[in-house]
Amino acid sequence: MSDRIKKISREVLAGENLERNLPWIFNQLISLYDKDAKLKLAMGYYNFYENYREENHFSAHIEYSNQPDKVELEKESNKESHKNRLEEEALLNEVNEIIKDSILGKFSGECLEDSVKHLDNVRNKIINRMNILTWYTDFLQLYEYVLNRIEYRFKKDLEDVNNEAFTAEVLSFIFETKDNMVINDRIKEVIGQLPVRMTKAKYFELLGNSISLYKGGDSSSLDTYIYMLKTSAGIYYTEGMEQVFPELSRLKNDLEKGDYKNLTEKEYIDLSNCLELGVDVIRRKVNFYYGLQEIVNYLYVIILARPYADMVESNSASFDSLAMVGEINRYFEADEKVPLPEKLEEKFQLTEGMQEEYFQDICLLEPIFMDIKSNYTELADSLMLRPIFNTVNMARKLLGSSLFVDLKQNENSNKADEAYLNQAKEKLFSQLAKVFNERSQIYNRAVMANTLNKMPVFFQSYGEIEEYIRQSLEQCHDLAEKIASVQLIKSLYQN
C-alpha cells in the first residue's frame, strides 16, 4: 500500500483530487490506528495482568527487613498501602468492565458515549495520581541530594579533593564526544551534582534568562517548562495530595522534620531507610498507573474507531487481538489471580511483523494528515468529514509519545508575550523565594541543583564551564559534601 500512499501524498501536497483523497486518508488512518491499538491492547493487557498478579502476590507475602529500625516503618507503610490497593483495584475493575461492555460486547452509539465518558473519568484520575507521584518523586530526589551530602560526615580519615585534577577529569568526560546534545546533557548532569555555591541573586538571574528564551513561542511550551521547574523544586502542589497516598505523606513529614545540620548517624540511617521505602512505594505505584494508562489509551482508540472500523477492507489476520483480550479479561474477573497459560503467550508468535507493518504505513499517512489539518479543514467540513477527522486526530494523540496528553488542550495556544512571561516569572520567583526563606540552607541548595540542571545550558564557552566547576569545588568548605559530590559525578562515567 506504500506506493499508493506516496502517490496520494504527492497529490495532496499539490492540492489535487482532494475530495477523493481526504476520505481515503481518514479511513485508512483510523483503520490502521484501530488495528494497531487492538494489537497493543492485547500485548499490554497480557503484561499488565502478569505484573499485577505478581505485585499482589508479593504484597500478600511481604518479607520484612532484617534491620530492626526498618521493620516498623515497613509494616506501617504496608498497612497504609493496602488502602491504596483497594482504590487501584476499583479503578482496574472499572477498566475491565469497560473492556467487557464496549469492545467485547455488542456495539451501540449509547454504549460508545457511556464508555468514552467512563474512560475520561478513569484517565483523568490516573493523570491526577501520576502528577502527585511525580511531585513525590522530585521531593524524594531533593532529600536524596541532602542525605547524600551528609553521608560522609560519619566516615573517618577523609582526604581532600584535588580541585584542579578533578576539574580536568570532569571536563575530559564532558568533551570526550563531539555530539553537542550529549555534551549538553553531561553538563546538566554535572551541574546537578556539584556543590551549589551560588548567590540567590545569581540563581534568579539564570532562571529568569531561561524563561525569557520562551518569549514569542507558544505559551503551552512555557507552561510545560514552568511545570517542570515547579515539580523539580517541590513547589507544584495538587489539591488533596496528602490524602491520596497517606504512606507517602507520612514519609514526607518524617523527612521534613529532620534537623540536617545536626543529624546523628542513627538519624541519618533512619531517614535513609525512610527515603528508600518511599522510592519503592513510588516505583510500584508508577508501574501500576503507567501500565493502566497504556491500556486506557489503546481502549479509547478502539472505542472511538468502532463506527469506522469496518469501512476499510482488510485481510483477516491470523492473530485475533480481541479474542486474546477477552481471555485475559476472564482471568481478571476470577477471585484468584492465577498465572496465564503458556498457550496464550505462544499465540503472540503470530503477531511477528504486524506492528512494524502498521507503523510503516502510519508513518507515511500521518504527515499527510497533518498537512490536511493545517490547510484543508474547511474542505473537510464541507465534505461532512469533521467527525472522522476529529476521531483520527484524537487517536493520533492517544497513540502518540505522550501517554498522559491532555485531550482537551487547545492545540492553537497563544504566544508567550512579555506580559505572559513576566506573570509566569513573578509567580515562580515568589514561590521559590518563600521556600528559600523558610527552609534550611542544605535543602535550598538541593532545590537550586535540581532546577539548574533542568535549564538550558547557560555557559557561553569552555572557559566558563571550567571556571564554574573549579569555583564550585573551591568554595565548598564542607569536606563531606565535596567528597559526596565528587563521588556522584565520578559515578556518571566510571560506571
C-alpha angles and dihedrals in degrees: 000000000000093000091055091047091052091049092050091045090058090048094050092048088051091046093243130145091356096156089060099034101049096061091044093052094047093048093047093048096048090047091051092046089050094051093042092049092048092052092045091047091054092050095041094046090051093050093043092053093052093046092046092049093049093046092051091047089051092049092049093050099035116165114211124225120272087228107097093212091058099046098077091042091053094044092051092046092049090052092052092043089059090067091052091048089059089056091046090050091051090051092048091048089054091053091047090052092050090051091051095046102038110035103015094043133057116301122240135159091243091052090050092052094047093045093051090049092050092044091051090054093048092045093050091049091051091049090050091051092047091050089054092047090049089055092050091047091056091042090056091046089057091053092043086058090050096047093045089058091052098047096086093053087082096050122090134225096025115185121215121247123252097235097196095047094046093047089055091047093053093046089051089054093048097048102035086103130058093213106110093203091055090045091053092047091051092049089054092048091052093046089053091059104034118101108269110232099158128127117244089240091057091045092053090046091056091044092050092049091052091052091048089062087074094060110128093012128106113300088223090063091053090047090054091050093049090048090053092050092048095050090045090053093046093241101111105102128187118204114261095007093139090060097046098063106019094175091057091044090054092048089049091054092048092052093046092052094059118115095221095180092061101026117155121218090251091052090047091055092047093050091045088054088049091052092047091052091049091053090052093049091050093047092055094045095046090051090053098047095040092052092045092050091055090054092047092051093049091046091049091055093049092050093047091048096049096094089053103031096100096045093091122060114235136175110252107254122230089234118069105207096187093048088056091048090050093053093049090046090058091052089052090054093057117099092230116053103221125182114276113253118260091238089070093055091047090058090066088071086076090064095066110136095004097105091046090052093050092045093052094053093042090053089054095046102041096068089053090050091050090051090052089047090054099042114016110040091115090054090048089053092050089052090052090245098127095104095054091039090056091046092052091047092049092047090049090056094046093052094041129104095270105079093186097043116158103245093196097049114122107248091204098065123180123256119264101244127182094274093049091047094050093048092052091045095049093049093049093045091050092052093047093046089054090053092048091051095048105036135068123271094248092051091048089052089053089053091050093048093047092052100036089061090054094056122091109267106279100194119108099195147015089256093057091053091048091049093048093052094045095046092048089057097041094049093049107094095171101095094194091054093045094050091047091052092048093049092048092050091047089053088063092068107016092063 
